[in-house]
């Protein structure tokens, strides 16, 4: 299927329902980060409720991407805390945070270009037994590895089908279009079995047809219980699809509320919309 094809209406969702104990799985409190004397993030606090679709917006340089990087361990905050499912994950390495169920995508997709789509996908599932000399000479363990690989391969194909890129499984990732790479990255993130997905500019640079498909996937996954925090420059897209919007300006939270509340905020109109609603 090409990027311009319409999605199938009866596509099954190859995901497991999320069951979290907390109604606010992701909590950010007093995050602060400076770079060379410039304050990029200044006392940022918010929570993301379970099963919600929350938008994080703001002008260029507002601190959105830095906040994402602090949450996911790409940067270590100067102060403040990040709690995920009640556990303090502040400053943990990105792979450890991802293992706990907090996954992210990047504005520029980071696939392994010299590997096929299928190979990229097979790297994503967590808890893989992998290959080792010990397992290769121990029949019971070897059988466990083979069984796990078979189960993971089945799930990979399910997810590829869900994102409608199964026909690209043997294609090298470096040959994909920008939009197809967005689909691949979101599919890989899903394979880590996350509780919360942080999407960084997932719709940037994609055509309207693919944008529609990506949004449908996000809404379908949300209905399954997944939680989303989305950084996006397209304010209309966020206002139409998120029930809650967090606005950042100059490293701080300017407004946190419903789309209607954000649109009517004089501070947002002045700082973000240039005086226009």
FENCORUR-V342238 format. One record per backbone hydrogen bond with DSSP energy under -1.0 kcal/mol. NH is the residue of the N-H (numbers start at 1). CO is the residue of the C=O. E is the energy in kcal/mol with one decimal. If there is no record, write none. Layout:
<<NH CO E> <NH CO E>>
This chain:
<<5 2 -1.3> <15 13 -1.8> <18 224 -1.1> <26 48 -1.2> <27 83 -2.8> <28 46 -3.2> <29 81 -2.7> <31 44 -2.5> <32 79 -1.9> <33 41 -2.5> <35 38 -2.9> <38 35 -1.9> <40 33 -2.2> <41 33 -1.9> <42 251 -3.2> <44 31 -2.2> <46 28 -2.0> <48 26 -2.7> <50 23 -3.2> <52 49 -1.7> <54 228 -2.5> <55 244 -2.5> <56 230 -3.3> <57 246 -2.7> <62 59 -1.8> <67 63 -2.1> <68 64 -2.2> <69 65 -2.6> <70 66 -2.3> <71 67 -2.3> <72 68 -2.2> <74 69 -1.7> <75 69 -1.8> <78 32 -2.5> <79 32 -1.2> <81 29 -2.5> <83 27 -3.0> <84 87 -2.9> <85 25 -3.2> <87 84 -1.7> <89 82 -2.6> <92 89 -2.0> <97 93 -1.9> <98 94 -2.6> <99 95 -1.9> <100 96 -1.2> <101 98 -1.6> <102 97 -1.6> <103 196 -2.2> <105 198 -2.3> <115 112 -1.8> <117 171 -2.0> <118 169 -2.6> <120 116 -2.6> <121 117 -2.2> <122 118 -2.1> <124 121 -1.5> <136 132 -2.1> <137 133 -1.2> <142 138 -2.9> <143 139 -2.3> <144 140 -1.7> <145 141 -2.3> <146 142 -2.3> <147 143 -2.5> <148 144 -2.5> <149 145 -2.6> <150 146 -2.1> <151 147 -2.2> <152 148 -2.7> <153 149 -2.4> <154 150 -1.9> <155 151 -1.9> <156 152 -2.7> <157 153 -2.2> <158 154 -1.9> <159 155 -2.5> <160 156 -2.7> <161 157 -2.3> <162 158 -2.3> <163 159 -2.3> <164 161 -1.1> <165 160 -2.7> <168 165 -1.7> <169 166 -1.5> <171 168 -1.8> <173 115 -2.7> <174 113 -2.1> <175 172 -2.1> <176 173 -1.5> <181 177 -2.1> <182 178 -1.5> <183 179 -1.8> <184 180 -2.3> <185 181 -2.6> <186 182 -2.2> <187 183 -2.4> <188 184 -2.6> <189 185 -2.3> <190 186 -2.0> <191 187 -1.4> <192 189 -1.2> <193 190 -1.8> <195 101 -2.7> <196 101 -2.1> <197 227 -3.0> <198 103 -2.8> <199 229 -2.3> <201 231 -2.3> <204 201 -1.1> <206 203 -1.3> <211 207 -2.7> <212 208 -2.1> <213 209 -1.8> <214 210 -2.9> <215 211 -2.4> <216 212 -2.2> <217 213 -2.2> <218 214 -2.4> <219 215 -2.5> <220 216 -2.4> <221 217 -2.6> <222 218 -2.3> <223 219 -1.9> <225 222 -1.9> <226 221 -1.9> <227 195 -1.5> <228 52 -2.7> <229 197 -2.1> <230 54 -2.8> <231 199 -2.7> <232 56 -1.3> <235 233 -1.2> <238 234 -1.9> <239 235 -2.9> <240 236 -2.0> <241 237 -1.1> <242 238 -2.5> <243 53 -1.1> <245 257 -3.3> <246 55 -3.3> <247 255 -3.5> <248 57 -2.9> <249 252 -2.5> <251 62 -1.9> <252 249 -1.6> <254 247 -3.2> <255 247 -1.4> <257 245 -2.3> <262 258 -2.5> <263 259 -2.6> <264 260 -1.7> <265 262 -1.1> <269 265 -2.5> <270 266 -2.4> <271 267 -2.7> <272 268 -3.0> <273 268 -1.8> <275 269 -3.6> <276 273 -1.1>>
